[in-house]
C-alpha cells in the first residue's frame, strides 16, 4: 500500500492536468492550505474554483475508485426513473412509508 501511494498523483496536480483549475489557482489554494491546515479539496470548493462534484470526481480518480459511487447514483437519478431495488442495501437509509 505504501508503494502504491508513492505513485498516486497529488490532487492539485490531477486537477491542473484535467483543466479543472489553473496553476495559479492551485498556488493560491496551497497557500491557503498552509495557513488554515484544511484539506485541499475543501479549500478549492470554498474558493469557488471547483464544484463539490468535480472535487469528488477528481478524488475518485486519484484513488482509482469508480465514479459516481453507488450512493450518488440514487440521489442524482433522472426524474421519473424508478428507485433501483438495491438503493437502500446499506441499511443506513430508509424509505418513508
C-alpha positions, -999 to +999 in steps of 0.1 A: +000+000+000+028+024+008+045+019-026+011+025-043+006+058-025+041+070-036+029+068-072-005+084-067-008+118-082-014+147-059-050+161-061-038+195-072-016+181-100-045+160-112-069+189-112-045+211-132-039+182-157-076+178-161-081+216-167-103+220-137-080+246-121-050+267-133-015+265-118-022+300-103-054+288-086-035+258-072-008+280-058-034+302-042-052+272-027-019+257-014-010+290+003-044+289+020-039+253+030-006+262+046-023+289+066-055+270+075-044+234+075-077+224+057-079+197+031-070+210-004-103+198-019-124+217+006-103+248+000-108+246-038-145+242-033-147+271-008-127+294-031-152+286-059-125+271-082-143+237-085-177+223-076-181+196-050-190+172-078-157+180-097-138+176-065-154+142-057-147+130-093-110+140-090-106+123-056-122+092-070-098+092-099-069+099-076-076+067-056-088+046-086-124+044-073-155+043-095-174+074-101-201+081-093-203+060-062-235+039-058-249+063-032-247+092-056-264+074-084-295+072-061-296+108-052-288+121-087-310+098-107-331+111-135-366+124-126-393+099-134-369+069-132-378+043-106-356+039-075-332+010-080-341-021-059-307-021-041-307+017-033-312+010+004-289-021+006-266-005+031-294-002+056-285+034+066-313+050+047-350+041+049-377+049+025-405+068+041-439+049+043 
